[in-house]
Structures are given as C-alpha cells and as structure tokens.
Amino acid sequence: MPSSCQPWARSSGAGGTRRGPGRWGSPAYDPGSPWVDTLGAATVGFVGFGHIGARCRQRFRAFGARGVAVTRRGGVDAAAEGPAWSGTIDGLGSLLEGSDVVAAAR
C-alpha cells in the first residue's frame, strides 16, 4: 500500500470487538480492530480518488474487493476507473455505511 493511503476497517461485531455504531478503527494502530474475513468479500470505500486513490483501488481490486468512491468534485468516471459508484463528498455517509474498509487517500 502506498504510505499515503491509510485503510480503516469497521468492526462488524461478529467475532470482533464492537466499537459502537459508526465507529472506525485501524488495525495498524489498534490490534483489537478486526479486518474483514477476506478482501474478496469486502467493499472498499475511497475518500479521495486521484492518482493515489486509483492506485490503491488497483491493489484492492487484485484481491477481488468492490470499490466505491467520493471526491470533492465527484468527477470520477466509475466505468473507466473501476468503482461500483462514485459521488461527491455529500455521499460520504452512504460510503461509510456501506463499506467494510475505508481508504483515505491524501
């Protein structure tokens, strides 16, 4: 993973510690935060989808993960770039709600 793309995994409560509704943790900093069982079954939400987000998407896609993205302007061509859907930052709530892993690309 590029150092500028930090993934966070949401606890599902099944087999892991529940952090509460809408709470996110990163196993990189909290070993108690579980990863999803497999990336192939995961939906990865990208907050920011410039060249770094697109590179991260390529790597997650190699594992079979589905991608969704939000950007400030919403100018992502989902058909060409690979996310199942993309939108503006107004869609951040939907992205967080439907994602197993969130990658913030700066």
C-alpha positions in Angstrom: 0.0 0.0 0.0 1.3 3.5 -0.7 2.1 5.2 2.5 -0.4 8.0 1.7 -3.3 5.6 1.6 -4.5 4.5 5.1 -7.2 1.8 5.3 -9.6 1.6 8.3 -11.8 -1.5 8.9 -15.2 -1.3 10.6 -16.0 -3.8 13.3 -19.0 -5.9 12.4 -19.4 -7.2 15.9 -19.2 -10.8 14.6 -16.1 -12.3 16.1 -14.6 -8.9 16.8 -14.9 -6.2 19.3 -17.8 -3.8 18.7 -16.7 -0.2 18.7 -20.3 1.1 18.5 -22.4 2.4 15.6 -20.4 4.4 13.1 -17.1 3.9 15.0 -14.0 3.1 12.9 -10.6 1.8 14.0 -7.4 0.9 12.2 -5.7 -2.5 12.9 -2.5 -0.6 12.1 -2.9 1.3 15.4 -5.3 -0.9 17.3 -4.6 -4.7 17.2 -8.1 -5.3 18.6 -9.7 -3.8 15.4 -10.5 -6.8 13.2 -10.1 -6.9 9.4 -12.9 -8.3 7.3 -12.6 -12.0 6.8 -11.4 -11.6 3.2 -10.9 -8.7 0.9 -12.7 -10.6 -1.9 -15.9 -10.2 0.1 -15.2 -6.6 1.1 -16.5 -3.3 -0.1 -13.7 -0.7 0.0 -14.7 3.0 0.2 -12.3 5.5 -1.1 -12.3 9.1 0.3 -10.4 10.9 -2.4 -9.8 9.2 -5.8 -7.0 11.0 -7.5 -3.9 9.1 -8.7 -3.2 7.7 -5.2 -6.8 6.5 -4.7 -6.8 5.0 -8.2 -3.6 3.1 -7.4 -5.0 1.9 -4.1 -8.1 0.7 -6.0 -6.0 -1.3 -8.4 -4.4 -3.1 -5.5 -7.7 -3.8 -3.7 -9.2 -5.0 -7.0 -6.5 -7.6 -7.3 -7.9 -9.2 -4.2 -11.5 -9.1 -5.6 -12.7 -6.2 -3.5 -15.6 -4.0 -4.7 -14.8 -0.3 -4.7 -16.9 2.9 -4.1 -15.6 6.5 -4.0 -16.3 10.0 -3.0 -14.4 13.1 -4.0 -14.8 16.9 -3.5 -16.0 17.4 -7.1 -17.4 13.9 -7.8 -15.5 13.8 -11.1 -14.7 10.1 -11.1 -15.6 8.1 -14.2 -16.8 5.0 -12.4 -16.9 2.9 -15.6 -13.4 3.8 -16.6 -11.8 3.9 -13.1 -13.4 0.8 -11.6 -15.5 1.8 -8.5 -19.1 0.4 -8.5 -20.3 4.0 -7.8 -18.8 7.4 -7.2 -20.1 10.7 -6.0 -19.3 14.0 -4.2 -18.4 14.3 -0.6 -22.2 14.6 0.1 -22.2 10.8 -0.4 -19.7 10.2 2.4 -22.4 8.9 4.8 -23.5 6.3 2.3 -19.9 5.4 1.6 -19.1 4.9 5.3 -22.3 3.0 5.9 -21.8 0.5 3.0 -18.0 0.0 3.3 -16.2 -2.7 5.2 -12.9 -0.9 4.7 -12.3 2.8 4.1 -9.1 4.1 2.4 -8.4 7.8 2.8 -6.0 9.0 0.0 -4.4 12.3 0.6 
